[in-house]
Amino acid sequence: MDFAVVRASKPEDCKDVSRMIMDLAIYENMPDQVKISQKELEQDGFSAFPFFHCLVAEVPEEHKSKEGHTTVGYALYFYTYSTWKGRSVFLEDLYVMPEFRGKGIGKALLSKVAAVGKEQQCARLQFTVLDWNTPSLDFYFSKGAQDLTATEGWHLLRFDGEALDRLANEAPKMNL
């Protein structure tokens, strides 16, 4: 990884991050699920109270991708809270362009997210991986990750769309 640099993203990186989000969605066979725009990334990641943080991996111009990109990977994360363990960091995405895999860039991004989490006194780093994504699972297991589905039986659940709307409409009125 001597030729790549990992750094905090800037608003102008959102174009490349958006491109790689779509690349990751295509790899995960879910490109139709991506609804976020570059503008929303800029707003949500770089406001006074950002919803997420992002690291990018850059290579020098002489190592750019076949398509001419120098931003070749990203890690998007945010902070959560565990009522059992306290501060936590959740890694939403870790992506490295295929032609740059196996060069330590993914490890550098993951390690930096872990280091940032430790600097913020986070007790753990959590993330999800699709069950068929063996290369990613093998990578994470090689770094010491635990599969909570197998060891503790946790299931990841979600409300979205109409189900989220229905649930929100059932909320009692409160004075906040």
QUIQUIQUI-V494778 format. One record per residue. N is the residue number from 1. PHI is phi in degrees with one decimal (* if undefined). D_FIRST is the distance of its C-alpha to the first C-alpha in Angstrom with 1 decimal. Layout:
BEGIN
N&PHI&D_FIRST ; N&PHI&D_FIRST
END
This chain:
BEGIN
1&*&0.0 ; 2&-62.5&3.8 ; 3&-98.3&5.4 ; 4&-107.4&5.5 ; 5&-118.7&8.1 ; 6&-102.3&9.8 ; 7&-147.2&13.5 ; 8&-65.2&16.9 ; 9&-73.7&18.4 ; 10&-123.3&21.5 ; 11&-52.0&24.5 ; 12&-69.1&23.5 ; 13&-81.1&20.4 ; 14&-61.8&22.8 ; 15&-62.5&23.4 ; 16&-69.7&19.8 ; 17&-63.0&19.8 ; 18&-59.2&23.2 ; 19&-60.1&22.1 ; 20&-73.6&19.3 ; 21&-60.4&21.9 ; 22&-66.7&24.1 ; 23&-58.6&21.6 ; 24&-65.3&21.1 ; 25&-63.1&24.9 ; 26&-64.9&25.4 ; 27&-58.8&23.1 ; 28&-85.9&25.2 ; 29&61.4&28.4 ; 30&-137.8&29.5 ; 31&-63.2&29.1 ; 32&-72.0&32.7 ; 33&-83.4&31.8 ; 34&-78.0&29.7 ; 35&-118.0&32.2 ; 36&-79.2&30.1 ; 37&-106.3&30.1 ; 38&-58.5&27.8 ; 39&-62.0&30.7 ; 40&-65.4&30.8 ; 41&-59.8&27.1 ; 42&-61.9&27.8 ; 43&-66.6&30.9 ; 44&-76.9&29.7 ; 45&-99.8&26.4 ; 46&-133.4&27.7 ; 47&-88.8&31.3 ; 48&-62.4&32.9 ; 49&-127.7&32.2 ; 50&-64.7&29.1 ; 51&-81.6&29.1 ; 52&-149.8&25.3 ; 53&-126.3&22.1 ; 54&-146.9&18.9 ; 55&-111.7&15.3 ; 56&-124.9&13.5 ; 57&-110.7&10.0 ; 58&-119.3&10.5 ; 59&-114.9&9.4 ; 60&-63.1&11.8 ; 61&-50.4&15.0 ; 62&-69.8&14.6 ; 63&-112.0&11.8 ; 64&-57.6&14.0 ; 65&-69.0&15.1 ; 66&-57.6&18.4 ; 67&-85.8&20.2 ; 68&95.6&18.9 ; 69&-86.8&16.8 ; 70&-104.0&14.0 ; 71&-89.3&13.8 ; 72&-118.4&12.1 ; 73&-164.5&12.2 ; 74&-154.0&14.3 ; 75&-132.9&15.8 ; 76&-110.3&19.5 ; 77&-144.0&21.4 ; 78&-151.6&24.8 ; 79&-94.5&26.9 ; 80&-131.0&29.7 ; 81&-139.2&32.2 ; 82&-103.6&33.4 ; 83&-71.4&37.1 ; 84&-101.3&36.2 ; 85&-118.4&33.0 ; 86&92.4&32.9 ; 87&-59.3&29.9 ; 88&-142.0&27.2 ; 89&-120.6&24.2 ; 90&-113.2&24.1 ; 91&-89.7&20.9 ; 92&-74.2&22.5 ; 93&-140.6&19.6 ; 94&-133.2&16.0 ; 95&-141.4&15.0 ; 96&-130.8&12.3 ; 97&-56.2&13.9 ; 98&-50.8&14.7 ; 99&-70.9&13.3 ; 100&-111.0&9.7 ; 101&-74.3&10.2 ; 102&80.0&9.2 ; 103&-112.8&5.5 ; 104&90.1&5.0 ; 105&-71.5&5.9 ; 106&-61.5&9.4 ; 107&-62.4&9.1 ; 108&-65.0&7.8 ; 109&-64.9&10.7 ; 110&-61.5&13.0 ; 111&-63.1&12.6 ; 112&-68.5&13.3 ; 113&-61.1&16.2 ; 114&-61.3&17.5 ; 115&-64.6&17.3 ; 116&-62.5&19.1 ; 117&-60.1&21.6 ; 118&-63.6&22.3 ; 119&-60.8&22.9 ; 120&-93.7&25.5 ; 121&60.2&27.0 ; 122&-77.6&26.2 ; 123&-86.8&27.3 ; 124&-158.4&25.2 ; 125&-120.2&22.6 ; 126&-122.2&24.1 ; 127&-167.5&23.3 ; 128&-118.4&24.8 ; 129&-139.7&23.7 ; 130&-62.4&26.0 ; 131&-63.1&27.7 ; 132&-89.4&26.9 ; 133&-84.7&23.2 ; 134&-58.6&22.5 ; 135&-58.5&18.9 ; 136&-69.1&18.2 ; 137&-58.0&20.8 ; 138&-59.7&19.5 ; 139&-60.6&16.0 ; 140&-65.3&17.8 ; 141&-62.3&20.3 ; 142&-65.5&17.9 ; 143&-93.1&16.8 ; 144&103.7&20.5 ; 145&-65.4&21.7 ; 146&-108.0&25.4 ; 147&-92.0&27.2 ; 148&-69.0&30.0 ; 149&-63.9&31.9 ; 150&-76.0&32.4 ; 151&-88.3&33.0 ; 152&-121.8&34.8 ; 153&78.7&36.0 ; 154&-68.8&34.7 ; 155&-118.3&35.0 ; 156&-89.2&33.3 ; 157&-116.8&36.1 ; 158&-148.5&36.4 ; 159&-111.1&39.1 ; 160&-151.4&38.7 ; 161&53.5&41.0 ; 162&-62.7&44.6 ; 163&-63.5&44.1 ; 164&-66.2&42.4 ; 165&-60.1&45.2 ; 166&-60.0&47.9 ; 167&-63.0&46.5 ; 168&-62.4&46.2 ; 169&-68.7&49.8 ; 170&-86.5&51.0 ; 171&-68.0&49.8 ; 172&-69.1&52.7 ; 173&-72.2&53.5 ; 174&-135.7&52.3 ; 175&-93.9&52.7 ; 176&-103.1&49.3
END
